[in-house]
Amino acid sequence: MHYAEDHSIPLNINYKIFNETSLLWAIYYKNIDMVKLIMEYSNKVNKKLEINQVSINGLCPINLAISKNCVEIVELILKYVNENEMKLIINEKDKEEFDFFLMKNDIKNFIKEKYYEYDEYNYENDNKNLDLDLINACKNNCIEEVKNLITRGAKTNISNSTGNSPLNILCKLKSDNSLEIIEYLIENGADINYKDKNDMSLILTACYFNKLSIIKYLITNNKADINTKNNNNDTLLIISVYFNNEKIIKYLIENKADFHLKNKNGYNVRTIVRNLKLEKIEKYFEKLDYLKIKNESLNDFKNNNNDRDDNNSDSDSIISSKLLIILRKKY
């Protein structure tokens, strides 16, 4: 750029390589000096950067800088936008992440005191923003920030603009460490039965996202309803069958989940297993039936033969014969 400037060679500041501008490439590699150079050149030649140009990954410069956790580049972009009287376009789906990044890195003070006024977010009234901050802290799996916000009065039983509650957001995280924050929120008033705008409770969300550790915690420590249903009357057991999650299926059955409950389509879990041809689960169910019948036949035999000698060598063969007859009738 210096060479081009010294020799009066015009450069297309918004030229794209693989549909990415030079600014996007510089941000991608977290090259702060290059970002500064591009912005300085832009100002010198009075050619504005395409500050809202979206990358092939769907990120504009400000979002890309946030995804790279590069505070200095975010501040440079905000300064550039202000000096050139431009406007950032922040999509609704990105707004919460944007707000949280500003809050976490104290950029809100930088904006308010120096270059840029972000009128989408009211920094003057922190009480109104606590709930949003809590949701963003949960999205980022930040336990210390969650504790701080709860202490300051953030509400736990709320839904964000996309209909998700803090508990459900934590449930959807890929990290397995979110259980610690879930436990903390529940200890501080979060209702495990609270349903967000999508009509999803915590245990339903945990089942959809295959979070066995959260399901165990809710059932063991909080007496969550193991037969709770979604708006289609699908139980946890039915949902876990849809996702073919054997570990959750076995855990629910071991804790007395009801086999017989039907959804709005009139199907119970056994019917769904057969329809989906889940052979491994079907064999597991057959094994459970076998054990149940065996236990019942043993109890019947003992009740009907109290006067027989417990050491009678014929006992085992008699039990086996009765069991075989019952199983033949069953199958």
C-alpha positions as CSV (number, residue, x, y, z in Angstrom):
1,M,0.0,0.0,0.0
2,H,2.8,2.4,0.8
3,Y,4.4,1.6,-2.6
4,A,1.1,2.3,-4.3
5,E,0.6,5.5,-2.4
6,D,4.2,6.7,-3.2
7,H,3.8,6.0,-6.9
8,S,0.2,7.3,-7.1
9,I,-1.1,3.9,-8.1
10,P,-4.8,3.6,-7.3
11,L,-5.9,0.5,-5.3
12,N,-9.4,-1.0,-5.1
13,I,-9.7,-1.1,-1.4
14,N,-12.8,-3.3,-1.6
15,Y,-11.3,-5.8,-4.1
16,K,-12.4,-9.3,-3.3
17,I,-10.3,-12.5,-3.4
18,F,-12.5,-15.6,-3.1
19,N,-15.4,-13.2,-2.3
20,E,-13.5,-11.8,0.7
21,T,-12.3,-8.2,1.0
22,S,-8.8,-7.3,2.2
23,L,-10.3,-6.1,5.4
24,L,-12.0,-9.5,6.0
25,W,-8.7,-11.3,5.3
26,A,-6.8,-9.1,7.7
27,I,-9.4,-9.7,10.4
28,Y,-9.4,-13.5,9.7
29,Y,-5.7,-13.6,10.5
30,K,-6.0,-11.2,13.4
31,N,-3.5,-8.8,11.7
32,I,-4.2,-5.6,13.6
33,D,-1.5,-3.6,11.8
34,M,-3.0,-4.6,8.4
35,V,-6.4,-3.6,9.6
36,K,-5.0,-0.2,10.7
37,L,-3.2,0.2,7.3
38,I,-6.3,-0.6,5.3
39,M,-8.4,1.9,7.3
40,E,-5.8,4.6,7.1
41,Y,-5.5,4.2,3.3
42,S,-9.3,4.2,3.0
43,N,-9.4,7.6,4.8
44,K,-6.5,9.0,2.7
45,V,-8.0,8.2,-0.7
46,N,-11.5,9.0,0.6
47,K,-12.8,5.6,-0.4
48,K,-15.1,4.0,2.2
49,L,-14.7,0.4,3.1
50,E,-17.6,-2.0,2.6
51,I,-17.9,-2.3,6.4
52,N,-21.0,-4.6,6.2
53,Q,-19.6,-6.9,3.5
54,V,-20.4,-10.5,4.5
55,S,-17.8,-13.2,4.2
56,I,-18.4,-16.6,2.7
57,N,-19.0,-17.8,6.3
58,G,-21.8,-15.3,6.7
59,L,-19.8,-12.9,8.9
60,C,-19.4,-9.2,8.4
61,P,-16.1,-7.6,9.7
62,I,-17.5,-6.7,13.2
63,N,-18.9,-10.2,13.7
64,L,-15.7,-11.8,12.4
65,A,-13.6,-9.8,14.8
66,I,-15.9,-10.8,17.7
67,S,-15.7,-14.5,16.7
68,K,-11.9,-14.1,16.8
69,N,-12.2,-12.4,20.2
70,C,-10.1,-9.5,19.0
71,V,-11.1,-6.5,21.1
72,E,-8.7,-4.1,19.4
73,I,-10.0,-4.8,15.9
74,V,-13.6,-4.4,17.2
75,E,-12.7,-1.0,18.6
76,L,-10.9,0.0,15.3
77,I,-14.1,-0.9,13.4
78,L,-16.3,1.1,15.7
79,K,-14.0,4.1,15.5
80,Y,-13.8,3.9,11.7
81,V,-17.6,3.7,11.4
82,N,-18.1,6.7,13.6
83,E,-15.4,8.8,11.8
84,N,-17.0,8.1,8.4
85,E,-20.6,8.5,9.6
86,M,-21.4,5.0,8.6
87,K,-23.9,2.6,10.2
88,L,-23.2,-1.0,11.3
89,I,-25.9,-3.5,10.4
90,I,-26.3,-5.9,13.3
91,N,-28.7,-8.7,12.6
92,E,-31.2,-9.7,15.4
93,K,-29.7,-13.1,15.6
94,D,-26.2,-11.6,16.3
95,K,-27.3,-8.8,18.6
96,E,-27.0,-10.7,21.8
97,E,-23.5,-12.0,21.0
98,F,-22.5,-8.4,20.1
99,D,-23.9,-6.9,23.3
100,F,-22.3,-9.6,25.4
101,F,-18.9,-9.0,23.8
102,L,-19.1,-5.3,24.4
103,M,-20.1,-5.8,28.0
104,K,-17.5,-8.5,28.7
105,N,-14.7,-6.4,27.4
106,D,-15.8,-3.0,28.7
107,I,-16.2,-1.8,25.2
108,K,-19.5,-0.2,26.2
109,N,-17.6,2.5,28.1
110,F,-15.3,2.9,25.1
111,I,-18.3,3.5,22.9
112,K,-20.1,5.8,25.2
113,E,-17.1,7.9,26.1
114,K,-15.2,8.0,22.8
115,Y,-16.3,7.2,19.3
116,Y,-19.6,5.4,18.8
117,E,-23.1,5.5,20.3
118,Y,-24.8,2.2,20.0
119,D,-28.5,3.1,20.4
120,E,-29.7,-0.5,20.2
121,Y,-28.6,-1.1,23.7
122,N,-29.4,1.1,26.7
123,Y,-26.3,1.2,28.8
124,E,-27.7,3.9,31.1
125,N,-30.1,1.5,32.8
126,D,-28.2,-1.6,33.7
127,N,-31.2,-3.2,35.6
128,K,-33.1,-3.6,32.3
129,N,-30.1,-5.3,30.7
130,L,-29.3,-7.8,33.4
131,D,-31.6,-10.5,32.0
132,L,-30.1,-10.1,28.5
133,D,-26.6,-10.2,30.0
134,L,-27.5,-13.4,31.9
135,I,-28.6,-15.1,28.7
136,N,-25.4,-14.1,27.0
137,A,-23.3,-15.3,30.0
138,C,-25.1,-18.6,29.7
139,K,-24.4,-18.8,26.0
140,N,-20.7,-18.3,26.7
141,N,-20.7,-20.8,29.6
142,C,-19.3,-18.1,31.9
143,I,-20.0,-19.2,35.5
144,E,-18.4,-16.2,37.2
145,E,-20.4,-13.7,35.1
146,V,-23.6,-15.7,35.8
147,K,-23.0,-15.5,39.6
148,N,-22.3,-11.8,39.3
149,L,-25.5,-11.1,37.4
150,I,-27.6,-13.3,39.7
151,T,-26.2,-11.4,42.7
152,R,-27.2,-8.1,41.0
153,G,-30.8,-9.3,40.5
154,A,-31.0,-10.9,37.0
155,K,-34.1,-13.1,36.5
156,T,-33.7,-16.8,35.8
157,N,-37.1,-17.7,34.5
158,I,-37.2,-15.7,31.2
159,S,-37.0,-16.2,27.5
160,N,-34.9,-14.4,24.9
161,S,-36.0,-13.1,21.5
162,T,-35.7,-16.6,20.0
163,G,-37.7,-18.1,22.8
164,N,-34.9,-19.8,24.8
165,S,-34.5,-19.6,28.6
166,P,-31.1,-19.5,30.3
167,L,-31.4,-23.1,31.4
168,N,-32.3,-24.3,28.0
169,I,-29.5,-22.3,26.4
170,L,-27.0,-24.1,28.7
171,C,-28.6,-27.4,27.8
172,K,-27.8,-26.8,24.1
173,L,-24.1,-26.0,24.6
174,K,-21.6,-28.5,23.2
175,S,-19.6,-28.2,26.4
176,D,-20.3,-30.8,29.1
177,N,-19.4,-28.2,31.8
178,S,-22.7,-26.4,31.6
179,L,-24.2,-28.6,34.4
180,E,-22.3,-26.5,37.0
181,I,-24.1,-23.3,35.9
182,I,-27.5,-25.2,35.7
183,E,-27.1,-26.3,39.2
184,Y,-26.2,-22.8,40.4
185,L,-29.3,-21.3,38.6
186,I,-31.6,-23.9,40.1
187,E,-30.2,-23.3,43.5
188,N,-30.9,-19.6,43.0
189,G,-34.6,-19.9,41.9
190,A,-34.6,-21.2,38.3
191,D,-37.7,-23.3,37.9
192,I,-36.9,-26.7,36.4
193,N,-40.5,-26.9,35.1
194,Y,-40.4,-23.5,33.5
195,K,-41.3,-23.7,29.8
196,D,-39.9,-21.2,27.4
197,K,-41.7,-19.6,24.4
198,N,-41.0,-22.9,22.5
199,D,-42.9,-24.8,25.2
200,M,-39.7,-26.6,26.2
201,S,-38.8,-27.4,29.8
202,L,-35.2,-28.1,30.9
203,I,-35.5,-31.9,31.0
204,L,-37.2,-32.0,27.5
205,T,-34.3,-29.9,26.1
206,A,-31.8,-32.2,27.8
207,C,-33.4,-35.2,26.1
208,Y,-33.4,-33.5,22.7
209,F,-29.8,-32.7,23.0
210,N,-28.7,-36.0,24.5
211,K,-27.5,-34.6,27.8
212,L,-27.7,-37.7,30.1
213,S,-25.8,-36.0,32.9
214,I,-28.4,-33.2,33.1
215,I,-31.3,-35.7,32.9
216,K,-29.8,-37.7,35.8
217,Y,-29.3,-34.5,37.9
218,L,-32.9,-33.4,37.3
219,I,-34.5,-36.7,38.1
220,T,-32.2,-37.6,41.0
221,N,-31.9,-34.3,42.8
222,N,-34.9,-32.3,41.7
223,K,-37.6,-35.0,41.3
224,A,-38.3,-33.9,37.7
225,D,-41.3,-35.7,36.1
226,I,-39.8,-38.6,34.1
227,N,-43.0,-38.9,32.1
228,T,-43.2,-35.2,31.1
229,K,-44.4,-34.6,27.5
230,N,-43.8,-32.0,24.8
231,N,-46.6,-30.4,22.9
232,N,-47.0,-33.5,20.8
233,N,-47.3,-35.6,23.9
234,D,-44.0,-37.3,23.2
235,T,-42.5,-38.5,26.5
236,L,-38.8,-38.4,27.3
237,L,-38.7,-42.1,26.5
238,I,-40.3,-41.5,23.1
239,I,-37.9,-38.6,22.3
240,S,-34.8,-40.7,23.3
241,V,-36.1,-43.4,20.9
242,Y,-36.4,-41.0,18.1
243,F,-32.8,-40.0,18.6
244,N,-31.8,-43.7,19.1
245,N,-30.0,-42.8,22.4
246,E,-29.6,-46.2,24.1
247,K,-27.9,-44.8,27.3
248,I,-30.8,-42.4,27.9
249,I,-33.4,-45.1,27.1
250,K,-31.9,-47.5,29.6
251,Y,-31.6,-44.8,32.3
252,L,-35.3,-43.8,31.8
253,I,-36.5,-47.4,31.9
254,E,-34.4,-48.2,35.0
255,N,-36.1,-45.3,36.7
256,K,-39.6,-46.5,35.9
257,A,-40.5,-44.4,32.8
258,D,-43.9,-45.5,31.5
259,F,-43.8,-47.6,28.3
260,H,-47.5,-47.3,27.7
261,L,-48.0,-43.5,27.3
262,K,-49.1,-42.5,23.8
263,N,-48.4,-39.3,21.8
264,K,-50.9,-37.3,19.8
265,N,-50.4,-39.7,16.9
266,G,-51.6,-42.6,19.1
267,Y,-48.1,-44.3,19.3
268,N,-46.4,-45.6,22.4
269,V,-42.7,-46.2,22.6
270,R,-42.9,-49.9,21.6
271,T,-44.9,-49.0,18.4
272,I,-42.4,-46.3,17.5
273,V,-39.4,-48.7,18.0
274,R,-41.1,-51.3,15.7
275,N,-42.0,-48.6,13.0
276,L,-38.4,-47.3,13.0
277,K,-37.0,-50.8,12.9
278,L,-34.6,-50.2,15.8
279,E,-33.6,-53.8,16.2
280,K,-31.1,-53.3,19.0
281,I,-33.6,-51.4,21.2
282,E,-36.4,-53.9,20.3
283,K,-34.1,-56.7,21.5
284,Y,-33.5,-54.8,24.7
285,F,-37.2,-54.4,25.3
286,E,-37.7,-58.2,24.7
287,K,-35.0,-58.9,27.2
288,L,-36.9,-56.7,29.7
289,D,-40.1,-58.6,29.0
290,Y,-38.3,-61.9,29.5
291,L,-36.9,-60.8,32.9
292,K,-40.3,-59.5,34.0
293,I,-42.0,-62.8,33.0
294,K,-39.3,-64.8,34.7
295,N,-39.6,-62.9,37.9
296,E,-43.4,-63.1,37.9
297,S,-43.3,-66.9,37.2
298,L,-40.8,-67.4,40.0
299,N,-43.0,-65.5,42.4
300,D,-46.1,-67.5,41.3
301,F,-44.2,-70.7,41.8
302,K,-43.0,-69.8,45.2
303,N,-46.5,-68.6,46.3
304,N,-48.1,-71.8,45.1
305,N,-45.4,-74.2,46.5
306,N,-44.7,-72.9,50.0
307,D,-45.1,-76.4,51.4
308,R,-42.4,-77.8,49.1
309,D,-38.9,-78.4,50.2
310,D,-36.7,-75.4,49.1
311,N,-33.9,-77.9,48.3
312,N,-36.0,-80.0,46.1
313,S,-34.0,-80.9,43.0
314,D,-37.0,-80.6,40.8
315,S,-37.6,-76.9,41.6
316,D,-35.4,-75.5,38.8
317,S,-36.9,-77.8,36.1
318,I,-40.4,-77.0,37.2
319,I,-39.7,-73.2,37.0
320,S,-38.1,-73.5,33.6
321,S,-41.0,-75.5,32.3
322,K,-43.5,-72.9,33.5
323,L,-41.4,-70.1,32.1
324,L,-41.2,-71.8,28.7
325,I,-45.0,-72.2,28.5
326,I,-45.5,-68.5,29.4
327,L,-42.9,-67.3,26.9
328,R,-44.4,-69.4,24.1
329,K,-47.8,-67.8,24.8
330,K,-46.2,-64.3,24.9
331,Y,-44.2,-64.7,21.6
